[in-house]
Amino acid sequence: MNKVPKVPFKKGIYILPSLFTTGNVFCGFYAFISVMNEKFFVAGAAIVVAIIFDALDGRVARLTKTTSAFGVQYDSLADVISFGMAPALLAYAWVLQPFGRLGWMAAFLFLLCGALRLARFNVTKPDKTGDSFIGLPIPAAAAVIASIVIAFEDLFKTKLDPMIMVAVVYLLAFLMVSNIKYPAFKKFEFKKRVTFTRFMFVILFIYVLATIPREALFVLSFIYAIAGPGNLVLSLFRNSDSQNLKETITKQDE
C-alpha cells in the first residue's frame, strides 16, 4: 500500500506581525465589553484602533518578510471578531434593539456578509496589480458603523434614526459581498520617492486627521464606502458615451 506523503509543518510563528494581530483581537473583545457596559463611544473607538492594528500587521509582515499561512488565517479570524461581530453588536445595542427580530437580523446579516467577504478573499486569487479589492473590505464597513456611533455620541449628543441605521447596515452588507471594485492602496511605499505635491497631500491628510479626527473619520469612511459604486456609475457613463461616439462616427462614415 502506497503511503501518503506527509506535508512538513513549520514549527513556530513570527511574533512581530502576530502581536499586531493580537492587538486587533484585544480591541475587538474590548469593544464587546464596552457595548455590554453601554459605553458606545468607547466601543467605536476600540474598533478604530483595531483597524489601525489590522493595517499594521500586514505591512509589518511584508516589510520584515515574515508573512506566513498562519498569519493569514489568524488575521482573518481576528477580522471576524473585530470588524464583523463587534460592529454588528454595537449597531444592535446602540439603536437596532427596539426593532426586535428586524434589528438583530440586520446585525446578523452584517456579520454573515463580512465572514463571507473574508472567506472569498482568502480563496480568490489576489489582484496582480494590487490596485483594487473585490467588494467593500470588512474593516472599511466596520469603520462606517464605528464612525457613525462616534460622531453621534460625541458631536451630536444623540442617536441616529433607527430606520436610517437599518438601511446603512443592509447597504454595507450588500457592498461587502458585491463584485464592486474598491481601491486597495497597497502600492503605497515609504521607501520610494514621490512628488512634492503627493508629499504635501499626505501631510495635509495627517493634519486633518490630527486636528478633527472624529469628523475626518466620519467623512473619510463614507467617502471610501461610496467610492466603489461611484466609480462603477462613472465607468458605465463613460462606456455609454464612448459607445454613442462610436455610433456617431460610424453613421458619419456611412
N, C-alpha and C positions, 0 to 999 in steps of 0.2 A: 504494500500500500504506500502510495506516494505521500509524503508528509508536506503539509502546507508550510511554506517558509514563513518564519516569524519576522515581523517588521520591527527593527530595532527602535527602542524607546529611549529618547534622550532624557536623562535624569536632570533634575534641577530646572529652575526658571530664572529668567532675567529679572532682577529685583527692582531696577530703577523704573522701567515703564509700569511694572506691576504695582508699585507703590502709588503711582498716579491713578491707576485704575481702582485701587483700594480706596483712595480718597474720593473717587467718584461714587463708589458703593456707600461709603460712610455718609456722604452728603444726601444721597437718596434716602437712606434709613433715617437720617436726622429730619428730613422733610416729613416722613411718616409721623415721627414723634411730635413735630411742631403742629401738624394738622390735628392730631389727637388732642393737643392742648389748645386748639383753636388759635394758634399763632400763625395765621395765614401768610402774613408778610414775611416772617422768618422762613416759612416753608418755601415760598417763592424764591427768596434769596439763596437758600440751600441748593435749589435746583440750578440756579445760575452758576453757583460755584462748581457744581458737578459738571456743568458744561465746560467750564474752564479746564478742569482736570481731564475731561474726555478729549479736549482739543490738544492737551499737552502730552498725554500718554503715547498717542500715535506718532506725534512729531518727535518726541524724545527717542522712541524706539527706532525711527528711521535715521535720525541723526547719529545715534550711537550704534547703529547696525545690530540692534537686539530684538528685531521682530521675530515672532515665533507663532506657531499654530495655537499654542496655549494662550498667548497674549490676545490673539484674535477672538478666541472663544470666551475668555474671561471678560474682554471688553464688551462683547455682545450681551452677556449675562448682566453685566453692570448697567448697560444702557436700558435693558428691560426694567430694571429696578428704578433707576434714577429718572429716566425720560419716558417710561411707559406707565408704571404703577404709581409713582409719586405724583406726577401732574394729573393723572386720572383721579386719584383720591383727593387731591387738592381741589380740583374743579367741582367734584361731587360734594365735598364737605362745605365748600365756600358758598355756592349758590344753587347747585343742582339737586340737593337733597329733598327740598319740598316737592319736586316733580315725581317722587316715588320711583316707579319702575322706569319711566322715561328718563329720569335723571341718571340712575345707576347703569342703565343700558347704554346711554350715551358715553359715560365714563368708561364702561367696559369695551365699547367699540373703539375708543381711542387706544386703549391698551392693546386690544387684539390687532388692530391695524399697525400699531407700532411694532409688535412682535413679528408680524408677517413681513413688514418692511425690512427688519433686521435679517430675518431668515432669507428673504430674496436677495438681499445684498451679499450675504455670505456665500450663496451658491451661484451667483451670477458672475460672469467674467467681468473684471473691472474695466472701466473705460481706459483704453490705451493712452489717450491724450491726457487723462486726468483732469479734464475741464468741467465735467458735469456728473451729477448724481441722477439716477432714475427715481423719481418720487421725492417728496419732501423728506429730508433727513429727520429722524426722530428727535435729535437734540434741538433742531430748529422748531419743531412742533411744540416741544416742551417749553422752549423759550417764549413762545407766544402766550401760552397759558400763564407761565410764571410772570411775564412782564405785565399782563393784564391785572393779575392779582396785586402785584407790587404797586402799579400805578394807581389803581382804585383804592387800595388800602392806605397808601401813604400820601398820595397827592390829592385825591378827590374825597377821601374820608367816607366813602360809600361803597356799594357793591354794584357790579354790572347787572343790567337787566337779565334775569334768568333765561328768557327766551333767546336773547342775543348770544348768551354763553352756550346754550344748546346748539345754536347754529354754527358758532365758531368751532366747537368740539367736533361736530359732524363734518364740517368742511376740512379741518385738519386731518381727520381720519381718512377722508377720501383722498386728499393730496398725498398722504404717505404711501398709499397703495396704488396711486396712479402711475402712468408712464410719462408724466411731465418731467422735463429735464430742469435741474437746478444747478447753478454754478457751484463748483466744488472748492475753488481757491486752493488747490493742492500744489500749484506750481509756484506759490509764493516762497521764495528762498531768501534767507537773511544774508547769505554769503555772496549773492550775486549783486552786481552793480545795477542801480536803477537811475532813471532820470530824476532831475531835481524836482520836477512837477509831481511825480509819483511819491517822492520822499515827503514833500510838503503835504500831500493828500493824507499820507499815513500819520504825520504829526497832527494834522487837523482832526483826523478821526480819533486819535488818542485823546486830544484836548477836549473834544466834545464829550467823550465817554467819561473823562475825569471831572468835567465841570457839571454836567447834568446827566449822571448815569442812569437814573430812573426813566427820564423822558427819552434818552437816547436808546436805551434797551427796548422800550415800548415801540418806538418808531422803526428801529432797525429790524427787529424781529418781524414786524408786519410787512415791511418792505421786502424782506427776503421771502416771506411766505407767499406774497403775491407776485414775486419776480418770475416764477415758473409759468403760471397762467398768463401773465402779461407778455412774456416773450413768445409764448405759443400763439396768442392772438395776433401779435405783431408779425410773426412769421407767416400766419395764414393770410393776413392782409398783403404782405409783400409778395407771396406766391400768387395771390389773386391779381394784384397789379401787374406782375410780370406776365401772367397768362393773358391778361387783357391787352398788354402791349404787344405780345407776340401775335395775337389775333388781329390787331390793328395793322401791324406791319405786313402780315400775310394778305389781308384784304387790299392793302395799297399796292402790293406787288402784283396781285391779280388784275 
